[in-house]
Amino acid sequence: MLLYYLIPNKLVSNVFIYEYKVNPKPQQITAIDEAIRTSQFVRNKVLRYWMDNRGVGKTEMFRYNTLLRKEFKFVEELNSHACQTAVERVLKAVNRFYDNCKKQIPGKKGYPRFKKNTRSVEYKVSGWKLSENKKNITFTDKKGIGTLRMIGTRDLNFYQLEEIKRVRIVRRADGYYVQFSVQLDPRDTVKPITPSQKAVGIDVGIKYFLADSQGNIEPNPQFYRQGEKQLNQLNRKKSKKYRKGQPQSNNYRKARERYARKHLRVSRQREEFVKRVALRLIKSNDLVAYEDLNVKGMVKNQHLAKSISDAGWSKFRSWLDYFGYKYGKITIAVSAHNTSQNCSNCGKKVQKSLSTRTHICNHCGFVEDRDINAAINILQKGLSYEVQLGGNLRSDFALSTVGHTESYKLGEFDPLASLE
Ligand SMILES: [Zn+2]
């Protein structure tokens, strides 16, 4: 039995993050770090307060924040809204914890924890000011960060000041960034594109990143595996320099930074890759059907762990849904059940092991690459969902599946069973 639900527009994120690199001077770095540390201090203090007084809610937490501002000068120096966002971070963690308890998810419930390495401080609509040309930002609270020139190609002049809801300073392995979160509908920024009259099904594989029902194959990007080798080396170097129970050396700190920089580069490459593939698929098709895989379950499986996490499948899927929404295309998640076993030509079951790369049907004689055969099945499922839904399926709704066939239960999904 399959169930469906429609995701209304507003659930597709319409918050955009624009990011600029900044090159603060040494004394500005000190001030930024101090602001970040203060926001972490507020967060941890409020969390402590919640732990010691279980049952306190939002109001008490904000009131406690006000007390902190009176008690500590360095807290008072940080913009009051920035302190509030630190409290909101605690609230979010606490609510997530309560939610998990309520849902009775087995295992860890995510009890809120103290933060040691906060990397950002978040302002709301006050405490900062943009220059006339919107190329410089000045932080106006008493932390003394001052003016930063923003490096980046995005033109903020495109937006009204009141569309900017949050401003964040982020510290990364390779320097500092200023982020603006702007609230707007992605559809407002694009012209509708001419329908392609095409639909596509895609199968994410182990051998390839994906195969589609039109017979195209997108190979796995090599950079991650190469990058991973280097990452492992850097990680080993880092561990060698680690001194247990002692203050860490400069060499350890350097090794750790090198590792973090590499990690950042690799994850950026991966994100760029999946984004590019998703955009291409959405632009050249009107409907994209993909497998509703349980990535969490799959990554747990040792054999598949590398390829799956490599491929960034869940990131890819979010980009597909996002671009689908943006360009008014339909994305459908279908159950993965039997998609690789059945013959896409006659519908009969053709048992094959994971190592069999070619689908050869002994009923109708159809021969095709195993993943392309699966992709065709996925497309057919996707199209049949659309038929079942009939008039309900509108292009301004993204479609997703929640129910699963009896052999495919959330949380206990054995990837090998469906791939065999
Ligand atoms: Zn067949």
Boltz pocket constraint, residues with backbone or C-beta under 6 A from the ligand:
constraints:
  - pocket:
      binder: B
      contacts: [[A, 343], [A, 344], [A, 345], [A, 346], [A, 347], [A, 348], [A, 361], [A, 362], [A, 363], [A, 364], [A, 365], [A, 366]]
      max_distance: 6.0
